[in-house]
Amino acid sequence: MRSKRDVGAGERLLTMRGLRIDGFTDDRWLPIVKGVDLHLDRGEVLGLIGESGAGKSTIGIAAMGYARPGCRISGGEIDFDGIQILGAAPAELRAVRGARIAYVAQSAAASFNPAHRLIDQYAETPVQHGILSYPEAAANAKDIYRRLDLPNPDQIGFRYPHQVSGGQLQRAMVAMAMSCKPDLIVFDEPTTALDVTTQIEVLAAIKDIVRQFNTAAIYITHDLAVVAQLADRIMVLRHGLTVEEGGARAMLAAPKEEYTRKLLAVRTFTKAAADESESATVLEVDNVWARYGGTDAGVNVLEEVSLKVGRKTTVAIVGESGSGKSTLARAITGLLPPFEGRVLFNGRELPASCRRRNKNLLRHLQMIYQMPDVALNPRQKIRDVIGRPLSFYFGMHGAERAARVRELLEMIELSDDFKDRYPPELSGGQKQRVCIARALAARPELIICDEVTSALDQLVAEEILKLLHRLQEELGITYLFITHDLATVKAIADEIVVMLQGRIVEHGKKEEVLTPPHHEYTDLLLSSVPEMDPDWLDNLLQKRRAA
């Protein structure tokens, strides 16, 4: 292994030439990365952007000589500081991975070991590589935690992953990646699942750590406003090919290719205001209180929550992580029975627990979840995923069920041949469409959409929003839309409910809530939405520090 050299920015660190990666599907190997060239200098940040399936993450992990299960690196060269990664011996790769090239995943919660403390997981890599002793690594962890502005940096490392917030855990993962002070970090969508205020904290932490240690980075994202805050250069990918590459400022100001201009121009859809003549109340939440840990113990997570949702309208629930958005959905659906207050559906009080609701009540209120990968059984064909509620609620079988599955696939704009595929064979957007079809199979009046576009790239998210709107127009469905993405709120909402620490702090029509003056917390959320300006993050942090 070559030792890390203390040199300044500008020296070539990583070069990929003609990189080709294949994926195995339908009993054959098909190209998914088709001869990509990439270079990265020491201390430079390269942003990789593009739609789902463009090859961004596949290229990022290839820098370490990895290929995902079902994939293979079939051609090209990868030169990391003089090391030929594709021809390197296993021992040489082990010496590079973690020590000189680190990886930060999209979901810190899924990546940490829940059975070990943060500081032990931080120390593991430098100790195994013989870079630091455990006491040295533990002391170093506290210093990095302090640099990343984690609370109580001398003690937070002794907590387990579930004992810190999502934003804190994501920063702890950045710290863990920095434990060996690597030359290169691959950031794979590290802020996608975070609310806007937490995202600012993590972006600021990433930017500071890259600057302080002169670390090169590949930053993979579908959020152009986010990559604008960090990248020196941007590479646009589509279908495994490079569409355009150049300096971040120049590309954001004047993209050369039509596809890049299309990416920059997404989220043009905005639904028309709902017809108030049709807005008879479908759902009413009346003074609901809920807590985890039973009625006599635990901490309140909802307090005095009241709202009404009109028929054929879309009400957006927004707020930071921990504000109570998803907990409110659990209370409405009976998954977390309130200990005080009522939930009424079409004027009829619902039993507090879902166990006490009959099939008819259950089918009228459906949910679509954030992560279709988790929500869909990978061992069931799509026809069985969509067909199960048809059998459960309506007793459909055989030809009748098959015909209805075809209708639902057509409704979500997927062809009939999708019925014989398994979820892993679908893209992220296609899987989310299947989740929508499964909810529609019950013929519900109200659908709760829990962060349904947050894990999707902007082009696919735009398609999903248009699909949901079309279905609302055709079927008269009402949506309760839980999200931290305020661009989504502006696109699809009729009304907005702003939640903070389990309470509603603002509620009104979209135009009223988004027009100044705002509640101070609403103003914080709105001011935290990244803009397509490379100086936006630095200016915002400077303004907040001055205040």
LINJO-V364655 format. One record per residue. NEAR is the number of other ideal C-beta (glycine too) atoms within 12 Angstrom. Layout:
BEGIN
near->NEAR
near->NEAR
END
This chain:
BEGIN
near->25
near->16
near->14
near->26
near->14
near->12
near->17
near->13
near->21
near->14
near->21
near->22
near->39
near->41
near->27
near->38
near->19
near->22
near->39
near->32
near->38
near->27
near->27
near->20
near->19
near->13
near->6
near->10
near->19
near->22
near->26
near->36
near->42
near->26
near->24
near->40
near->24
near->39
near->27
near->41
near->26
near->31
near->27
near->35
near->41
near->44
near->43
near->47
near->49
near->42
near->33
near->37
near->29
near->35
near->40
near->43
near->40
near->40
near->43
near->47
near->33
near->41
near->49
near->38
near->33
near->27
near->30
near->23
near->11
near->18
near->26
near->24
near->32
near->24
near->21
near->28
near->26
near->42
near->26
near->41
near->31
near->21
near->29
near->20
near->35
near->30
near->16
near->26
near->15
near->12
near->10
near->23
near->25
near->20
near->29
near->37
near->31
near->35
near->34
near->41
near->42
near->41
near->36
near->45
near->29
near->33
near->26
near->39
near->27
near->19
near->24
near->32
near->19
near->18
near->11
near->19
near->26
near->43
near->37
near->26
near->34
near->45
near->32
near->26
near->34
near->34
near->25
near->20
near->25
near->17
near->25
near->24
near->15
near->21
near->14
near->19
near->32
near->29
near->22
near->30
near->39
near->28
near->26
near->37
near->36
near->24
near->26
near->39
near->28
near->36
near->20
near->17
near->28
near->17
near->19
near->30
near->38
near->23
near->28
near->21
near->31
near->18
near->20
near->33
near->27
near->32
near->37
near->35
near->38
near->45
near->43
near->45
near->44
near->47
near->47
near->43
near->43
near->40
near->43
near->38
near->32
near->41
near->44
near->45
near->46
near->43
near->46
near->37
near->37
near->46
near->49
near->41
near->34
near->40
near->37
near->39
near->35
near->33
near->39
near->37
near->35
near->46
near->43
near->35
near->39
near->42
near->38
near->27
near->39
near->39
near->21
near->19
near->32
near->27
near->38
near->41
near->47
near->50
near->46
near->43
near->47
near->41
near->45
near->39
near->36
near->42
near->45
near->36
near->40
near->44
near->41
near->33
near->32
near->45
near->41
near->41
near->42
near->30
near->23
near->29
near->27
near->33
near->29
near->31
near->30
near->24
near->23
near->33
near->20
near->19
near->31
near->32
near->18
near->14
near->27
near->19
near->23
near->14
near->24
near->31
near->19
near->24
near->37
near->29
near->17
near->31
near->34
near->16
near->25
near->22
near->30
near->16
near->21
near->30
near->17
near->14
near->11
near->18
near->23
near->21
near->24
near->37
near->42
near->27
near->41
near->24
near->22
near->39
near->31
near->38
near->25
near->20
near->13
near->13
near->16
near->7
near->10
near->15
near->17
near->27
near->29
near->42
near->28
near->22
near->39
near->25
near->36
near->26
near->40
near->30
near->29
near->32
near->39
near->44
near->47
near->46
near->47
near->48
near->42
near->33
near->34
near->25
near->37
near->39
near->42
near->35
near->36
near->40
near->43
near->29
near->42
near->46
near->38
near->28
near->26
near->30
near->30
near->36
near->25
near->22
near->27
near->25
near->45
near->27
near->33
near->22
near->16
near->18
near->21
near->34
near->20
near->27
near->19
near->23
near->13
near->13
near->24
near->14
near->16
near->19
near->28
near->28
near->26
near->28
near->37
near->34
near->34
near->42
near->32
near->32
near->26
near->38
near->25
near->19
near->27
near->33
near->21
near->20
near->11
near->21
near->25
near->39
near->32
near->27
near->36
near->43
near->35
near->27
near->30
near->31
near->23
near->20
near->26
near->19
near->14
near->25
near->16
near->13
near->11
near->16
near->26
near->23
near->20
near->31
near->37
near->26
near->23
near->37
near->33
near->19
near->27
near->38
near->23
near->32
near->15
near->20
near->16
near->29
near->31
near->21
near->28
near->23
near->31
near->24
near->23
near->33
near->30
near->37
near->33
near->34
near->40
near->43
near->40
near->47
near->45
near->46
near->43
near->41
near->42
near->36
near->36
near->35
near->29
near->35
near->32
near->44
near->43
near->41
near->45
near->37
near->39
near->41
near->49
near->41
near->38
near->40
near->38
near->38
near->34
near->33
near->35
near->30
near->32
near->44
near->40
near->28
near->38
near->42
near->31
near->21
near->33
near->34
near->19
near->14
near->25
near->23
near->37
near->37
near->49
near->47
near->47
near->43
near->47
near->41
near->44
near->38
near->34
near->39
near->41
near->28
near->32
near->43
near->42
near->37
near->35
near->41
near->41
near->40
near->41
near->29
near->23
near->29
near->30
near->35
near->30
near->33
near->28
near->23
near->23
near->33
near->16
near->20
near->33
near->29
near->16
near->13
near->12
near->21
near->26
near->16
near->25
near->36
near->21
near->28
near->36
near->29
near->25
near->37
near->33
near->35
near->24
near->29
near->20
near->30
near->19
near->27
near->35
near->22
near->17
near->29
near->23
near->13
near->15
near->17
near->11
near->8
near->10
END
